[in-house]
Structure formats: structure tokens, C-alpha cells
Amino acid sequence: MFVRLDTDTGLSGYGEMFTAQTYVRPSHLAVGLQQVAEDFFYGQNPTNVEYLYHRFHNSHYSHTGELLKAAIFSALEMACWDLVGKDMGKPVYELLGGQFRQSVRTYSYVSAPPELEDLGFDFWLNPDAVGERAVQLVDEGFTAMKLDPFPLLTGSDSHQSQVVPLQWSLEALDLAEETIATVRKRVGSKADIIIGTHGQMTASGAIRFARRVERFDPLWFEEPVPPELSSEMAKVAKATSIPITSGERLTSKWDFARLIRDGAVSIINPDVSQVGGLMEARKIAAVAEANYVQVSPHVYGGPFVAIASLHLSLATPNVFISEGLGRFTGIHADLLDRPIQWRDGYAYLSDRPGLGHDLNEELARSLRASDDARFWGSMGAPSEAVDDIAAVEVAAWQ
């Protein structure tokens, strides 16, 4: 979901809201986004992102982070940085501390090829197909790739009547181990393997699996247990040599400080579009840097989430790799006035002012969601719900 903020000086700034965490339908979410802009951003100076954050974060007595609240603010804060950069004639990464590196190493999900897309997430449960696709990604230039070797769960009827967090069956553990073994055999040392999970396991269950796959030397084991109990995740971190990563579902620097303080992670993966924007993401990275923890930004939205994350990565010393949207081609490129450049495993950003890219609004409007559309993943949503969603236009913002 895209947002454009206009100023009385004639500048426009773009942002994007990552919507995968929301329970609100697109048409209602767009209205909420506009109303937050009216109540907290209209009439304000876009350079005052620190003030705007605390003004919003501490409103309505909540004083706390929440995924939907943080995502709405992040989109608007992102647009403010685009405005400020354009006004100053500088790319955003220069305003975040300067250009620390020339490009950003990215990894890709081992996504299904077109002929196997109908399998959905079950693609990752086919070791041979995953291994073949991993080789293709290496040939394309990727030096790291991620996959989820377990089914994604939605309820208690999904796996032996358990709810998350759970203990996987021996059959599921065997298949996941075989998948990781197949990828390592096929790619050798040409690419790092990242094991993605979504807080699905108990600590003991995660340790059982980690011991099975340590010999394949994964780059990290992501969010093995739900992130709200950092003490449980710390048990896994202490029991395995595989680096533990978490953070894609957290919303604030306080959440990350707790993970780091409890020794639960050696890598964090904050999402710029749901931790409060670029300023908060930079603070989170600084907390990590002070504790020798590395950063790998989570990027699973659209093109402006990726662009903002890449600006953060260019300016932040302890970023070592970023999630990417493949090679940033297809619809991600079409929605921009100029695509993100990617070659040989690295992304390169424009040095134009602000975020360096503008939205192809004509295309975005042509793909906007219908009034009764639901986001993919909502209970009862048709499987094709996501296909129609790129943007929702509510009104012209003055």
C-alpha cells in the first residue's frame, strides 16, 4: 500500500505500508492511513521525524508498539525522508550517516519456478525441486538463499492437533533435514543457506532440529520460537552453533533491546516498514552494533520497502546482508520510474535525492484493490486475493 505526502512547496514524497501483518481490509486500512496523516502529519515539518514519532507513539494512552500502528507510521515516516532528501538535494543514505558501502549484498527466497507455483508453500516440502531451484539462483548470481523447510501453520488442525509453538513430528524433521541436505549438496559452498521459520517451535523442538542440520553450516536459523519470549529463544541460541536471527515481527527498539540483552540473537532482521521507519531502524541497528550483533533487514513488501531498507543498509556499518525481492524485476520494477539495479548478488541504489525513485502512479491505480478485497492470508480470503492488490487510492492529499 503506497502513500504520497505533498508539501506546500510543491514536493512529493513516497512511502509504503507493509500490509502482511494487518487484520484490516485494504479499503478500511487506506482510510485509517489517511486519518493518521491528517491527525499527526498535516501541517507539520517533515524534517521533525523524531518529534512526529513520539507524538504518535505516545498518543491515545497506549505508549507501546503494535504491528498495525507501527506500519502506518512507518509508511508516513518513509515519505518524510523522501521529502527531506529531495528538499536538500541529497539521497537519504547521506542523511542517515553517509555512504558506508557502495552496494548491498542480498539474498533471495528459494521461490518456486513458474511451472511449480501451484504448489504454493508446499514447494519447500519437495527436496529435489528445491535443490534444483537453488542451483538456478546460484547461476543467476545469488550468494545466499532462504527457505522454510516446514509447513506454515494456521491452526490446531495443521499438525497433530498442536498449536504454535509445537514439536514437529519425526517425519517432518526428516523431510526438513533432507531439504537442507539437498540444497547444500547441490550448491556446495557457492551460497549460504538460511533456514526460515516463523516462531513455530518450542525451544526444545528447535534445538532438536538445529542439531540435525548444524553439519550443513546454515548462515542462520530464523525465529525458531515466538519472539515475545526472548528467554526461550536464548535457550536455542545457547544450544546450537547456528546463529539465531529474529525481529521481523517486532515493532520497537525496546523489543530488540530485550532480545539482545537476553542473548537470544546474534543477528536481527528489523523491517523498516514496521518498526517506525528509518530513524527507528537506525537506532535499532545502533543498539545491535553496541552489542556486536549484526543486522539483516527484513524485506518482504513492495519496492519502496526495499528501497528504504537499502538506504538503511548503505549507511549502517553492522548490516552484512539484506533480504531482497529476487532481482527487483517484474512488478517491483514496473511500479518505479526507474528500477533498482541488481547484479552478481548485490543491489545498487540511485544517487538521486530522497529515496531516489518515484511511484508509477498510473500503474498503481490500475492495480488498486476493490472495496471488498481482502489481504492474502486473512481467514476466508480467496487464494487469488493478493493478485489484485498493489495500491488503494482514497483521496488526493493536500
N, C-alpha and C positions, 0 to 999 in steps of 0.2 A: 504494500500500500504506500503510495507516494504522496509527498506533501510538498507544496511550494509556498514559501513565505515571500511576500512582496514588501518593499520598503517605499517610503515617501521620496527616496532619492532615485527611484527607478530601477533598483537592483532586485533580482530574484534569486532566492537560494532554495536548493532542493534537499530533501531528506527522504528517508524511507522507514516505514514501520515494519518490523519483523512480526508477522502475524501468526506464526505456528503455535504460540502459547495461548492464544486467546480463545475464549468460550463465547464471544460475542459475534454475531453475524456481520459480514462486511458492511452492509448499509448502515447498521447502528454504530459500528465501530468508527466509520467515517464521520458520523455526526459527533461522536464523543471526541475524536481527534480535533475537529474544528472548534468545538466548545472549549477544550483546554487551551487551544491557541487564543481564542477570544478572551478568556478569563486570565491567562497568565503571560501571554506574549504580546498581544496587541498593545501598541503604544510604548513598548519597551525598547531599549537599546540592545541590539543583538550581540554586542561585544560583552555584555554582562552575563555570561553563561553561568558563572558561579552564583551570582545573585538569583538568577532565574531558577537554578536547580534547587536551592534551599527554599525559595519562595514556594515552589511546587511541592517539593518533598515534604516539607513541614506543614502543608495545608491540611485542612479538614481533620485535624487532630490525629492523623494516622502516624506521622513521623517514622514511617517504615517503608521498606521496599516491597513491591509486588509486581509480578511479571507484566500485567496489563498496564498498570500505572507507569512503570519504568519504560515500557516500549513506546507508549505515546510520547512521553517526554523526550526520549532518545531521538525520535524522528524529527522533532522540532528543534532540538539542540543541534543536530546534524545540519539542518538547514541554516541555522545561525552561523555555524562555522563557514559554510559555503558563502554566505553573505559577507562575513568579515574578511575572508580571504579575497573575495572579489573587490571589496572596497579598498583594501590595502595593496592589491595587485600582487599577492603572494599565494602560493599553494598552501593548503592547510598544514602539510607536514612541517613547513618552515615555522609556522606559528606554534607548533607543538614541541619545539625544541630543536628544529633543524633536521637536515637530512643526514641520518646516521649511516644509511646504506643506500646503494643505488637501485636495488631491486629486492623483491621479497620471494623467498622460496615458498612454494605452495604444494599442498598435497590434494589428491582427488579421492573421492569415494570410488570404490570399485563398483561402479554402477552397471546395470545390465545393458548389454548391447541392444539395439533396436529389435532384433529378432526374438529377444527374450524378455522384453519389457512387460509382457502379460504376466510374468511370474511375480512381479512386484517385489516385496521384501523376501519372498521365498527364493529369489535368485541366490541369495547369500547362503542358502542351505544346500547348494549344489557345488561341491568342491571342485570338480573338473571344470565347470563353466566359469567359476570364479578365478581359478588358476589361469585359464585361457585369457580371460579379460585382463587380468593383472599383467600378463605379458604384453598385451596391446597397449596398456597405459605406459609401460616402460618404453616401448617403441615410440610412443608419442612424445616422450621426454620427461615424464614424471619420475621423481626420485623417492617418492613416498606415497602411500595409498592407505585408505582406511576401509574397513568393512565391519559389519555387525554379524558375527557368526551365530547369533542366537535369534529366535523369533522375537519380533516386537510384540509385547503383550498389551492387552486392553482390559482384561477382566479375569475373574476367578475360574472361568471355564476354559482358559487357554492352556494351562499346563498343570495337570494332575490336581486340579481344583485349588491351586495355590494363588494367593495374591502377592503382588510385589511388596517387599523383596522375597525371593524364593530360593529354593535349592533346585538346580537343574537335575534332570534325570541322567543316568549314566549314558543313555542313548544320545541325549542332546549334547552332553560333554564330549562323547566320542566323535560326533559329527563336527562340532566346532573345532576340536583339535585337528581333525582330518583336513578341514578347510584351511586352517592356518598353515599346516604342514605342506599342503599342496601349493599354496602361494609361495612359501619360502623355497620350495624345491624348484618352482618354475622361474622365479625372478632372481634367485641366488642373493648375492649382496648388492645387486644393482638398485634395489629400492628398499626403503624401510616399510615395515608393516605396522599399521596402527589398528589396535583392537578397540572397536567402538561398542559400548553397551550404554544403556540408559538407566542406570541405577536399578537394575533388575534383580540383583542378587543380595543375599545376606553376606556378611563378611566371611563367614566360614565357607559358603558356596563359592565366593570369588577367589578365596585362597586355594580351594581345591582345583579350580580351573587354571589359575595362574601357574601352579606347579606343573601342570600338564604342558604348558606352552612356553615356559621360560627358555627352553632349549632353542626356540626359534628366534630369540632375541628381538621381541617386538619393541618398537620405538616407545610406545606407551600402552597402558591399559586404562581406558577412559571410563570414568564414573562407574566403577564396579558396584557400588552401593548407592542408595539415595543420598544426595549431597547434604541434606539437612542435619544428618548426624555425622559430623566430621570425626568424632571419636571412633565410629565404626569403620570409616574409610581408612583411618590411621592404622587400624589393625591389619588391613590388607597391605598397606604401604610397608609396614614393618616385616611382613611375612614373605615378601617377594622381591626379587631383584629387578622386576619390570617397573619402570617409572609409572606412577599413578597420576592421572590427569582428571581435573574436574572443573566445573564453572559455567558451562553453557546454559544452565538453568538458574543461575544466581543473579541477583539484581543490584547488589551494592558492594561497596568497598568493605563494609562490615562483615558481609558474608564471606568474602575472600580472606579477610584477615583471620577469621576463625579457622578456616581450612588450613591456612599456612601456619598459624600458631600451634595447631594440634598435630602438625607433622603429617597431615593427610595426603599431601600432594608434593610433587617435585616440579610439576608443570601445571599452569592454569590456562583455561581456554575461555576467557570472558567474551561476550558478544557485545560489540559496540552498540548495537541496536536494542539492547535490553538491560544495560547497566546504568543508563542515564546519559549515554552519549560519549563523545570523545574526551571531554575533560575528566569525567569519572573513570573512563577506561585507562587514561594516562596515569591517574592516581593509583588505580589498582595495580598497574604494571610497576609503579614505583615501590609499592608495598612488597610486591614479589621480588623486585631487584634487591631490596634491602635484606631479603632472607634467602638469597641465592636460588630463587625459584624462577623458572623460565616461563615465557608466555607464548601461547599459540592461539591467536584469535579464532573464535568460532565464526564461521561464515556460512550461513545456510539460508539467507534471504535472497534478495534480488541484487541488481547491480550497484545500487547506492550503498547498501550494507557492505558489499565487497569493497567499494571504493573507499569508504570511510575507514574500514579495517586496514586497508593497505596504507593509507596515510598514517595511521597509528603505527603500523609496523615499520615504515620507513624512518620514523623518528624515535623509536623506542629501543634502547640497547639490548634488553634481555628477551626480545622476540627472536625466535630461532626458526620458526616455520609458521605458515598460516594455512588454514583451511581455504580452499578455493572452489569456485564454481566451474569445475572442469577447466577448460582453457578460455573461459569467459566468452564463448561464442554463442551462436543461436539467439534466442530471445534476449539474453542478457546483453548482447552486443547491439541488437536491433533497438532496444529501448534507450540507448545512449546516442548522443550526437556524434561521438567517436568511441570506438570500443577500447577496453583495457587491453594493453599489449601483453602477450604471454609467449615465452619461448624457452625451450630447454629447461623446464622446471621452475622458471621464475616469472613473476609478474612485474611489469614496469608501468609506472603511473605517468600521466601527463604532468608537465610543469606549468600548466595554465593556472591562473588564480583560482582560489577557492578549492572545491573538490575536483575541479578540472574537467568536469563533464556536466552536460545538461540533459534533461529528460526529453525524449522524443514524445511530446505530449499527444500528438495526433495518434500515434500507435497505442499509447497507454489508454487513451479514451476509447479507442476501438475495441480494446480488450477488457473494458471495465465490467465489473460483476453486475449481475441482475439484482433487483431488490430482494429477491427471496433466496439468493445464493448462500451456501454455507461453506465455511472453510473446510478443506480436506482434513480428515481426522475427527471431525465432530460426529458424535453418535447419530447415526441415521443419515448422514450425508451420503449422497451418491458418490461412487468411486471416481466419477469424472468431474466432481465439484471444482477441483483445483484448475481444471483446464481453462476455465473462463475468467480466471482472476488474475489481473495484473494491476488494476487501479480502480478506485471508486472516486468519482468526482462528485462533490456535494455542492460547492458554490465557488464563485470567484472570491478570493480573499483580498481585502483591501489593505 
